[in-house]
Amino acid sequence: MPPCYLDHNATTPLRPESAEAVSHALKQWGNPSSVHSHGRAARRIVEDARRQVAGLAGADPATVVFTSGGTEANNLALRGCGRTRILVSAVEHPSVLEAADNIEIIPVDADGVVDLDALQGMLRDGEGAVVSVMLANNETGVIQPVTRAAAIAHEAGALFHCDAVQGAGKLPLDFGALGVDMLTLSAHKVGGPKGTGALIVADHVQLTPIMRGGGQERGRRNGTENVLGIAGFGAAAELAASAVASAVASAGSLAALRDMLEERVLAEIPGARIVAGQADRLPNT
């Protein structure tokens, strides 16, 4: 019997369409910064993918900055936004929790939901601060009140970053409606290749690159673009965006299966408990 893969929060299988896009990009070997025909062909691949990724995030293509993955995007957001105070929830990914030495931790409740009152108290003087709260947790599936947290941050004069890596493809994304200033995505969580990600950056954010180099990505992320990974990311993002409505429609039945499994575990295993069982969660987690 073939193994049953149930670890999509860690990574997703590569979509055939993404693999095909990578294969096509292999033939366009030019440097996308070059002005000759080979470079322009590679540049078209990058810009087409930028539009596709923007579509997944509900954002303007000009706001998309390609990176080497979610970890780099998170670090770029928190270290490159020019804010001296960094406040992050206690349940963030290590790439957020360990992005700097001066991290301030926002507490969460028993289910792992960020404490908005505590956040408000920590931001009485929000000038010079950036807040980071993930959209959905990769281990518990807890969906955070990002829009409300972002509003609190903005009222205090702080910037707001959201790591949406785990929510992309499972929840509808609208960069403007979320009210965030920066948003992280990763290709391999939506059926794309590993080693490629993106940071969506609002126009008003003055982002400084954390690596010195050749001024790629409009001076926001230096280094020759990974055309192959970006091509695969674009194809996967387009498919994920088109499938979100279906994912939302089937969320109820998937959550019902999850709940049935959890009830069986609780009944059969003494002392077992469901982490974040009372919180709003991704249906697969």
Residue pairs with C-beta under 8 A, 6 or more apart in sequence:
5 13
8 284
9 138
9 139
9 141
9 166
9 189
9 284
9 285
10 138
11 188
11 189
11 194
12 188
12 189
12 190
12 191
13 191
14 191
14 192
14 193
14 232
15 191
15 192
15 235
15 236
15 239
17 235
17 236
17 239
18 187
18 191
18 192
18 193
18 232
18 233
18 235
18 236
18 239
19 232
20 235
21 231
21 232
21 234
21 235
22 193
22 228
22 229
22 231
22 232
24 45
24 231
25 42
25 45
25 227
25 228
25 230
25 231
25 232
26 228
28 38
28 41
28 42
28 45
28 227
29 38
29 42
30 36
30 37
30 38
30 39
30 40
30 41
30 42
31 38
31 39
31 42
31 224
32 39
32 42
32 43
32 45
32 46
32 224
32 225
32 227
33 39
33 43
33 214
33 216
33 224
34 40
34 42
42 227
45 227
45 230
45 231
45 234
46 66
46 225
46 227
46 230
46 231
47 61
48 234
49 66
49 230
49 231
49 233
49 234
49 235
49 237
50 61
50 64
50 66
50 230
50 234
51 61
51 234
52 233
52 234
52 235
52 237
52 238
52 241
53 61
53 64
53 66
53 185
53 198
53 233
53 234
53 237
54 60
54 61
54 63
54 64
54 200
55 237
55 238
55 241
56 168
56 169
56 173
56 185
56 190
56 237
56 238
56 240
56 241
57 64
57 164
57 168
57 173
57 175
57 183
57 185
57 198
57 200
58 172
58 173
58 174
58 175
58 176
58 177
59 175
59 176
59 183
59 200
62 203
62 218
63 175
63 200
63 201
63 202
63 203
64 198
64 199
64 200
65 73
65 76
65 198
65 199
65 200
65 201
65 207
65 217
65 218
65 220
65 221
66 196
66 197
66 198
66 217
66 221
66 225
66 226
66 230
66 233
67 73
67 76
67 196
67 197
67 198
67 199
67 221
68 195
68 196
68 197
68 226
69 186
69 187
69 188
69 194
69 195
69 196
69 197
70 93
70 95
70 163
70 165
70 184
70 185
70 186
70 189
70 197
71 93
71 95
71 197
72 197
73 184
73 185
73 186
73 197
73 198
73 199
74 93
74 95
74 96
74 99
74 132
74 161
74 163
74 184
75 95
75 99
75 210
76 199
76 207
76 209
76 210
76 220
76 221
77 130
77 132
77 161
77 182
77 184
77 199
77 201
78 86
78 88
78 96
78 99
78 100
78 130
78 132
78 161
79 99
79 100
79 210
80 207
80 208
80 209
80 210
80 220
81 130
81 159
81 161
81 181
81 182
81 205
81 206
81 207
81 208
82 206
82 208
83 128
83 129
83 130
83 158
83 159
84 102
84 128
84 129
85 102
85 104
85 128
85 129
85 130
85 158
86 99
86 100
86 102
86 103
86 104
86 129
86 130
86 132
87 103
87 104
87 105
87 106
87 119
87 122
87 123
87 129
87 130
87 131
87 132
87 158
88 96
88 97
88 99
88 103
88 104
88 105
88 106
88 131
88 132
88 133
89 105
89 106
89 108
89 114
89 132
89 133
89 134
89 144
90 105
90 106
90 107
90 108
91 108
91 112
91 114
91 134
91 137
91 140
91 142
92 132
92 133
92 134
92 163
93 134
93 138
93 163
93 165
95 163
96 132
96 134
96 163
97 103
104 122
106 114
106 115
106 118
106 119
106 122
106 131
106 133
107 114
107 115
107 118
108 114
108 115
109 115
111 140
111 142
111 276
111 277
111 278
111 279
112 137
112 140
112 142
112 275
112 276
112 279
113 142
113 144
113 145
113 276
113 279
114 133
114 144
114 145
114 149
116 145
116 148
116 149
116 152
119 131
119 149
119 152
119 153
120 152
120 156
123 129
123 131
123 152
123 153
123 156
123 158
124 156
125 156
126 153
126 155
126 156
126 157
126 158
127 156
127 157
127 158
129 153
129 156
129 157
129 158
129 159
130 158
130 159
130 160
130 161
131 149
131 150
131 153
131 158
131 159
131 160
131 161
132 160
132 161
132 162
132 163
133 144
133 146
133 149
133 150
133 160
133 162
134 144
134 162
134 163
134 164
134 165
134 166
134 167
135 143
135 144
135 146
135 162
135 163
135 164
135 166
135 167
135 168
135 171
136 142
136 143
136 144
136 164
136 166
136 167
136 170
136 171
136 281
136 282
136 285
137 144
137 166
137 276
137 285
138 165
138 166
139 275
139 285
140 275
140 276
140 279
140 281
140 285
141 166
141 276
141 281
141 282
141 283
141 284
141 285
142 276
142 279
142 280
142 281
143 167
143 171
143 279
143 280
143 281
143 282
146 162
146 178
146 179
146 180
147 177
147 178
147 179
149 160
150 160
150 162
150 178
150 179
150 180
150 181
151 179
153 159
153 160
154 160
154 179
159 181
159 182
159 205
160 179
160 180
160 181
160 182
161 180
161 181
161 182
161 183
161 184
162 178
162 180
162 182
162 183
162 184
163 184
164 173
164 183
164 184
164 185
165 184
165 185
165 186
165 189
165 197
166 189
166 282
167 173
167 282
168 185
168 186
168 189
168 190
168 240
169 189
169 190
169 191
169 240
169 243
169 244
169 247
170 244
170 247
170 282
170 283
170 284
171 244
171 248
171 282
172 244
172 245
172 248
173 183
173 244
175 183
175 200
175 202
180 202
181 201
181 202
181 204
181 205
182 199
182 200
182 201
182 202
182 205
183 199
183 200
184 197
184 198
184 199
184 200
185 197
185 198
185 199
185 200
185 237
186 196
186 197
186 198
187 193
187 194
187 195
187 196
187 197
187 229
187 232
187 233
187 236
187 237
188 194
188 195
188 196
190 236
190 237
190 239
190 240
191 236
191 239
191 240
192 229
192 232
192 233
192 235
192 236
192 237
193 228
193 229
193 232
193 233
195 226
195 229
196 226
196 229
196 230
196 232
196 233
197 233
198 233
199 221
201 207
201 220
207 220
209 219
209 220
209 221
209 222
211 221
211 222
211 223
212 222
213 222
213 223
214 222
214 223
214 224
215 222
216 222
216 223
216 224
216 225
217 225
250 283
251 283
252 283
254 283
254 284
255 281
255 283
258 283
258 284
258 285
262 274
262 277
265 272
265 274
266 272
266 273
266 274
